[in-house]
Amino acid sequence: MKRVKMKGIKVKKAFLFLLLFLTLLPGLGGCTVVRGNFTKEYQLQGASRLRIVTRNGSVKVTGWHENYLHLRVTWMVQGETGNELSEYGKEIEVIPNWQGDLLALTVSYPSLPPYIHSAGVSLELKVPREKIEEIMVETSNGALGFYNLRSALTGRSSNGRITVEDCEGEIDLATTNGRVILSRLRFHGEKGRVVTTNGGIEADVMFPRTGYFLLRTTNGPVDLKLPSWTQGTLRLETSNGRILLDQMPAAVILRSEKDLMEIRLHGGGIYLEVETSNGNINLGESEYLYPPAPVTPI
């Protein structure tokens, strides 16, 4: 009798699972991803500042010598097979708005129908390098890239890396869950920061003669290279890692503990904080020939 009862219970459970599967089956249609792209060109109309807003996609901004802005938009729509995914993607727009010296480019999505699971837009821009003085970018779930620019840079993202190459200007960049690569970046101004989480920072950068600056991450190493003539005080801190100085003859150690080191380079100058957890901090001299930082006029 006991064996028969157990067998009956097993059959009943199997029947319930089958019933649940049959109930959900009509909603388990196939999933399709559709992509498309288009391009736009804009005259600056006197604008010297640029704001870019999108979501679920990367943004790449490159400086060039033309006098207009070139934009390439790549959209991606994911949804149920057999529905009009392409038509939805083709309704995605980039809306320009000129406000004095500001040109704002905002991605506009149509209302999301039930058969579409997600939609995202990535942007690639070429902007007049000598005419744009400030660039502000906001996205989510996407990388940020800045190349060959002479502009102040402000960027916000999540779940995406940050890459800056051959740029100079005031810098304020933040992301989460992404690696940061700064190559031949020249900081300007009296303050600047680059912040991420769950990703390493690889930086070959130059700072001005004075100011406060911050490089911070968690769960990742920091590899920092500076010009040999850099002046200032550096505070290096990690909660679970080593702090290593590689070929820094000008470094004078002011404080040295297990997870913290303060050093001075040539006296005076900037104050730079470098912070991480669960990673080493490596400091060395850059092999790139940066021009000397300009002297601030009195």
Buried (B, 14 or more C-beta within 10 A) or exposed (E): EEEEEEEEEEEEEEEEEEEEEEEEEEEEEEEBEBBBEBEBEBEBEEBBBBBBBBBBBBBBBBBBEEEEBBBBBBBBBBBBEEBBBBEBBBEBBBEBEBEEEBBBBBBEBBEEEEBBBEBBBBBBBBBBBEBBBBBBBBBBBBBBBBBBBBBBBBBBBBBBBBBBBBBBBBBBBBBBBBBBBBBBBBBBBEBBBBBBBBBBBBBBBBBBBBBBBBBBBBBBBBBBBBBEBBBBBBBBBBEEBEBBBEEBEBBEEEEEEEBBBBBBBEEEBBBBBBBBBBBBBBBBBBEEEBEEBEEEEE
